[in-house]
Amino acid sequence: MKNVLVIYYSQSGQLEDIAKSIAQPLLDNEEVHVDFYEIRTVHSFSFPWRSDVFFNVFPETFQQIPEEIHPPALSVLEQKYDLVLFHYQVWYLTPSIPINSFLKSPYAKRILEDTSVVTISGSRNMWAKAQDKVKALLLQNGARLVGNIALTDRHHNMISVVTIVDWLFSGVKRKAYGIFPMPGVAEGEIKGAGKYGETILSHLQRSNFEGMQSHLLAQGAVDYRFFLVSMDKKANRMFHIWSTLILKNPKKRKLLVNCFKYYVIFAIYFLSPIVFLIELVLFPILYFAKIKKEKAHYQGI
């Protein structure tokens, strides 16, 4: 009997749907026992977001400041798992506060040490640097990363901004203004995510995860886009400056958070199209000097 733990935190319900879809082939197999552990922080994050609350969590999110979480069930802590499917979402180019809080808790090392882990993210489109941050915390907890799946909104960056904002603040997954596509990871992709579970199951049964990432990539598990990774890196540098400034000036926090909100709007709608055009022109030069190596890094583990 193989023991598998599915870890996730889901605010809108999307990541829970992804977790269940990927886990289904394992649940259907009589030789695999699957446990689910939903991370819960003592301070909960309501959905839909209020605008002021959404932007106010930015500094602590980006600086990866943990909060107190409810402990996992004793049965989870006492079980030794053959594999952990670790699901997370991205807030401000960083693993969300509940995910970060778990990874920095004493429970994480107890569960993850000397255990094979597949990371699975559900995000708008910028997940690369968040994955680097998750990998660093997994390493600190003694986990063995054996695979990665990054599910995203496949629509154009500017379109997905409009649709995700409507979803975050309305709480309704709908076609924004009646003309835009549905937000988030496509329903068809979520329902079809069981194919990844089948690949994971085949390697789990052999107790050998070597080469699994290549099989997952062949199924479309990672959508690498050089422009989005480039924007991710640039935004990380600016977010570090903004988050540090806000946390060092608590008396001016409300004003600074409000200024940050307008900076983000300006960066998305005015700066990012300019950067995109510049990097599009430079693509042939950058490909061999940088992008090819970067692609291998983010498609690998």
SULNOR-V292396 format. One record per run of one state. SS is the DSSP state (H for helix, E for strand, - for the rest). FROM is the first residue (numbers start at 1). LEN is the number of residues. Records with the same first field share a line. If there is no record, write none. Layout:
SS: FROM-LEN, FROM-LEN
This chain:
-: 1-1, 9-5, 28-4, 39-2, 42-9, 57-1, 63-6, 70-4, 79-4, 92-2, 96-1, 104-2, 113-3, 124-4, 141-3, 153-4, 171-4, 179-3, 183-4, 192-2, 207-5, 219-3, 223-3, 249-1, 300-2
E: 2-7, 32-7, 41-1, 69-1, 83-9, 94-2, 116-8, 144-9, 175-1, 182-1, 222-1
H: 14-14, 51-6, 58-5, 74-5, 97-7, 106-7, 128-13, 157-14, 176-3, 187-5, 194-13, 212-7, 226-23, 250-50
